[in-house]
Amino acid sequence: MNRDDPSYKGQRGYNRFLLAIYDPWVLGFMARAVWKSPIPPVVERYRRLMGRRHLDVGPGTGYFLERSAPSEETEITLLDPNPNVLRKASRRLAARKPITVEADVMKPLPVEGPFDSAALSYVLHCLRGPQPNKSVAIRHIADVLTADGVLFGGTVLGLEERHTPQARAVLKAFNRAGDFDNLGDTAEGLRRILEESFEKVEVDVVGSTANFTATRPRSTYPDPSG
Ligand SMILES: C[S@@+](CC[C@H](N)C(=O)[O-])C[C@H]1O[C@@H](n2cnc3c(N)ncnc32)[C@H](O)[C@@H]1O
């Protein structure tokens, strides 16, 4: 990805070193000790919501896809602008023969839809704010889902929400470094951007994070019957 691209900073940190320590450090330690948001319910959500054709946007190491052990028939597409991520996740899931797409969720998605499900797990806090800008990513995913498709995921919230002092300090540091851009992100704002593109939205705050499920994507085109 070009360094001038607004999405560059949110994905540049995922080099081989970070990806090697990601599972124990980010999922094992940070999620539990800093964000106070346990990982097992996320695996459970993947298990429950993944459809036959699944799109994983920003898959990281592919941890959730592997742990949720989708059925043999599940066809997995991994989309990420960072080639290190695609390499790591596709190797881990090699037995599932995933399709990889090097792309930015902030631009129309160059994928062969429609998908029955999509995950956007801990990606929104990496996208460039303010939060209403991030609705573009949600729209792009809604556009490639089936009429009864589901989008699910989670994100770290900004400073207006409740956090431990440690979480606040980490949030500020990650925003200063540019890895996160979420200081103004709220659970209510998340609901609003999801509702722009989906008819049914559920948002649940857990510790410093919000988990979400969105179904019934709205059509991009106005209903001709008025
Ligand atoms: C915090 S990791 C989350 C990884 C994984 N989904 C998880 O829940 O553990 C963020 C992921 O989002 C990806 N990402 C960042 N900016 C992106 C963008 N503009 N479009 C798509 N993916 C992006 C990163 O490369 C990385 O794979």
The ligand as an ORCA input file, in Angstrom:
! r2SCAN-3c Opt
* xyz 0 1
  C      -6.021     -5.694     15.208
  S      -5.823     -6.674     13.753
  C      -7.234     -7.758     13.865
  C      -6.927     -9.138     13.388
  C      -8.032    -10.177     13.545
  N      -9.221     -9.818     12.802
  C      -8.364    -10.381     14.988
  O      -9.509    -10.118     15.372
  O      -7.488    -10.824     15.730
  C      -6.281     -5.554     12.445
  C      -6.287     -6.169     11.079
  O      -6.923     -5.228     10.202
  C      -6.140     -5.071      9.028
  N      -6.419     -3.746      8.455
  C      -5.966     -2.540      8.851
  N      -6.390     -1.576      8.013
  C      -7.168     -2.198      7.077
  C      -7.879     -1.742      5.935
  N      -7.883     -0.445      5.595
  N      -8.572     -2.650      5.193
  C      -8.584     -3.968      5.546
  N      -7.910     -4.463      6.618
  C      -7.204     -3.576      7.366
  C      -4.705     -5.266      9.530
  O      -3.788     -5.505      8.478
  C      -4.910     -6.451     10.478
  O      -4.953     -7.680      9.775
*
